Amino acid sequence: MTVVRKIKTLGLLGTGVIGGGWAARALHFGIDVIAADVKPEMEAWIRGAVANAEPALARLTCAPLPSKGVLSFTTDMRIMAERADFIQENIPEQLPLKQRMLAQVSRHAAPNVIIASSTSGLTPTDLQRDMASPERFCVAHPFNPVYLLPLVELVGGDRTAPATIEAACRFFTYIGMHALHVRREVPGHLTDRLQEAIWREILHMVNEGVATTGELDDSIIYGPGLRWAAMGTNLIYHLAGGESGMRHMLAQFGPALKWPWTKLEAPELTDSLIDRMVEGTQAQAAGRSIRELERLRDDYLVAIQQVLRQFDIGAGSTLRALEARLYKDAAAGEPAGSADAGRPLRLLTATVRPEWVDYNRHMTDFRYGQLFGDAMDALYRQVGIDEAHRSGTGRMYYTVESHLIHLGEAKVGDSLYVTTQILAVDPKRLHVFHRLHRGADDALIATGEQMHLHVDTGAARAATVDPAVQAKLDSIHRAQSGLPLPVGAGRHIGQAKA
Ligand SMILES: NC(=O)c1ccc[n+]([C@@H]2O[C@H](COP(=O)([O-])OP(=O)(O)OC[C@H]3O[C@@H](n4cnc5c(N)ncnc54)[C@H](O)[C@@H]3O)[C@@H](O)[C@H]2O)c1
């Protein structure tokens, strides 16, 4: 069999949750889809599922995409089988039904058309039993939502040709997936076996009243779940073993395998099992020291928590709550105007993070705006504009004009601080001048002049600021009134230097 067929059209058998997900992913990456389902009403359903996935898919990458594929629908499985270049089966998880339908489809599809099954746990040898040209069959197990999660487990059965797995791998990679070849067929493949172990333990613990479903989910999302996003249990345990890694980890925690920490029984920790675990994790480490891997882990854990913070969910909520308290404490400890009388306010310190730099290895443009924005937030908190004030009054300052002047460079790890001078304040406008300095030598890296307008967000109109806030801003402005006008204030872009 030669499974070298250009894949222009993906055929789907079954258009429920998983079929809909496959359709959305394939169409997005320029593959036409012909979807077949026994129920005619599934046409509206799959079109809705594709539309629903689109906003998230559109944000996945900014890279240029081919023009979208075209979706068609049929209740006639034969039409789908005759037109498709690759067929993905997604009907209910029942072996006799899948066997019957796969056999039928295989009789209408050309022999060089790969037929794959989304089965969560049935084995390919069983599924391909009655098929014509069974060598072109494999399991291709995706994860919900198929259009966003890249993993697809590829499993061949006794009669699957290696070329089928290779060609399926190429196709799934083309549509943005990570194809994981499961070398030996086992019920549940790899991922569902791991998920199932946790799932059964959860059911035991809920059943025995040890914990609620919420507590058990918390035990994942605030801890191991964050690590699992980029390192699996094995590499994580390799790091848990200190400098000598997995071998030390197994020596230390080996005896615990006999303790009743789970209902699932552990295998005997033989020397050969220990060697396999050590060799496996050393291969994963690929020459990187524990220290290096720890830094990598720490960097992605910071990045993940920063992202979750935007959504105010899980570990991101914890970080948000911590920051709110820290800002509040800092504002309470520094009465407005007093500590910095006669000097610009020192409002913010920050360290340049690895993800803040561009290809020059210097801090990228928009991070300057972010730092000046964060300095303004600190100023607002000092004068009484916090989350409670914003939601209570529906009023806040908007930045309406900014002028950034770059004077130096900031590199990864540089410690920076921002000072702010109020140039003018009235009931609706706040005119400020920020300076960004490098902590090590106080060098001036950039300045930012901004005009902020106080706005009633409901009415979308300028509105006067709360008198108590205005009084605090006035007091800072008065305290700074002896300062000279900063060099660069009022300058326009391209203006010759004096
Ligand atoms: N839901 C998940 O999270 C998930 C994840 C990975 C894999 N899977 C696997 O994907 C497969 C489908 O699961 P699902 O959740 O999409 O199920 P689903 O019930 O949402 O969809 C099944 C679809 O198949 C259709 N169907 C039934 N018999 C048919 C036939 N003879 N011909 C054509 N269409 C037929 C049904 O009308 C329905 O639209 C299962 O094998 C499941 O194990 C599911």
The ligand as an SDF file (V2000), in Angstrom:
LIG
                    3D

 44 48  0  0  0  0  0  0  0  0999 V2000
  -15.6540   13.6670   24.2130 N   0  0  0  0  0  0  0  0  0  0  0  0
  -14.3680   13.5720   24.4600 C   0  0  0  0  0  0  0  0  0  0  0  0
  -13.8070   14.2570   25.3220 O   0  0  0  0  0  0  0  0  0  0  0  0
  -13.5160   12.6250   23.6360 C   0  0  0  0  0  0  0  0  0  0  0  0
  -12.1220   12.8580   23.5880 C   0  0  0  0  0  0  0  0  0  0  0  0
  -11.3480   12.0680   22.7630 C   0  0  0  0  0  0  0  0  0  0  0  0
  -11.9350   11.0330   22.0380 C   0  0  0  0  0  0  0  0  0  0  0  0
  -13.2800   10.8130   22.1190 N   0  0  0  0  0  0  0  0  0  0  0  0
  -13.8480    9.7200   21.3140 C   0  0  0  0  0  0  0  0  0  0  0  0
  -14.4300   10.2870   20.1550 O   0  0  0  0  0  0  0  0  0  0  0  0
  -15.5540    9.5000   19.7430 C   0  0  0  0  0  0  0  0  0  0  0  0
  -16.7830   10.3810   19.6370 C   0  0  0  0  0  0  0  0  0  0  0  0
  -17.0440   10.9950   20.8910 O   0  0  0  0  0  0  0  0  0  0  0  0
  -17.9710   12.2860   21.0260 P   0  0  0  0  0  0  0  0  0  0  0  0
  -17.7670   12.7660   22.4340 O   0  0  0  0  0  0  0  0  0  0  0  0
  -17.7470   13.1980   19.9010 O   0  0  0  0  0  0  0  0  0  0  0  0
  -19.4260   11.6160   20.9010 O   0  0  0  0  0  0  0  0  0  0  0  0
  -20.8210   12.3310   20.5120 P   0  0  0  0  0  0  0  0  0  0  0  0
  -21.8770   11.4790   21.0970 O   0  0  0  0  0  0  0  0  0  0  0  0
  -20.7650   13.7870   20.8440 O   0  0  0  0  0  0  0  0  0  0  0  0
  -20.8720   12.2210   18.9150 O   0  0  0  0  0  0  0  0  0  0  0  0
  -21.0720   11.0090   18.2400 C   0  0  0  0  0  0  0  0  0  0  0  0
  -21.7310   11.3330   16.8990 C   0  0  0  0  0  0  0  0  0  0  0  0
  -21.7310   10.1610   16.1060 O   0  0  0  0  0  0  0  0  0  0  0  0
  -22.9630   10.1170   15.4030 C   0  0  0  0  0  0  0  0  0  0  0  0
  -23.1980    8.7300   14.9840 N   0  0  0  0  0  0  0  0  0  0  0  0
  -23.6430    7.6800   15.7200 C   0  0  0  0  0  0  0  0  0  0  0  0
  -23.7010    6.5920   14.9170 N   0  0  0  0  0  0  0  0  0  0  0  0
  -23.2850    6.9670   13.6860 C   0  0  0  0  0  0  0  0  0  0  0  0
  -23.1380    6.2900   12.4610 C   0  0  0  0  0  0  0  0  0  0  0  0
  -23.4100    4.9980   12.3560 N   0  0  0  0  0  0  0  0  0  0  0  0
  -22.7100    6.9740   11.3660 N   0  0  0  0  0  0  0  0  0  0  0  0
  -22.4270    8.2860   11.4530 C   0  0  0  0  0  0  0  0  0  0  0  0
  -22.5760    8.9920   12.6010 N   0  0  0  0  0  0  0  0  0  0  0  0
  -22.9800    8.3210   13.7070 C   0  0  0  0  0  0  0  0  0  0  0  0
  -23.9720   10.6420   16.3980 C   0  0  0  0  0  0  0  0  0  0  0  0
  -25.1470   11.0970   15.7370 O   0  0  0  0  0  0  0  0  0  0  0  0
  -23.1850   11.7860   17.0420 C   0  0  0  0  0  0  0  0  0  0  0  0
  -23.3660   12.9970   16.3430 O   0  0  0  0  0  0  0  0  0  0  0  0
  -15.6610    8.3760   20.7700 C   0  0  0  0  0  0  0  0  0  0  0  0
  -14.9860    7.2500   20.2990 O   0  0  0  0  0  0  0  0  0  0  0  0
  -14.9460    8.9380   21.9840 C   0  0  0  0  0  0  0  0  0  0  0  0
  -14.4000    7.9370   22.8130 O   0  0  0  0  0  0  0  0  0  0  0  0
  -14.0780   11.6000   22.8810 C   0  0  0  0  0  0  0  0  0  0  0  0
  1  2  1  0
  2  3  2  0
  2  4  1  0
  4  5  1  0
  4 44  2  0
  5  6  2  0
  6  7  1  0
  7  8  2  0
  8  9  1  0
  8 44  1  0
  9 10  1  0
  9 42  1  0
 10 11  1  0
 11 12  1  0
 11 40  1  0
 12 13  1  0
 13 14  1  0
 14 15  2  0
 14 16  1  0
 14 17  1  0
 17 18  1  0
 18 19  2  0
 18 20  1  0
 18 21  1  0
 21 22  1  0
 22 23  1  0
 23 24  1  0
 23 38  1  0
 24 25  1  0
 25 26  1  0
 25 36  1  0
 26 27  1  0
 26 35  1  0
 27 28  2  0
 28 29  1  0
 29 30  1  0
 29 35  2  0
 30 31  1  0
 30 32  2  0
 32 33  1  0
 33 34  2  0
 34 35  1  0
 36 37  1  0
 36 38  1  0
 38 39  1  0
 40 41  1  0
 40 42  1  0
 42 43  1  0
M  CHG  2   8   1  16  -1
M  END
$$$$
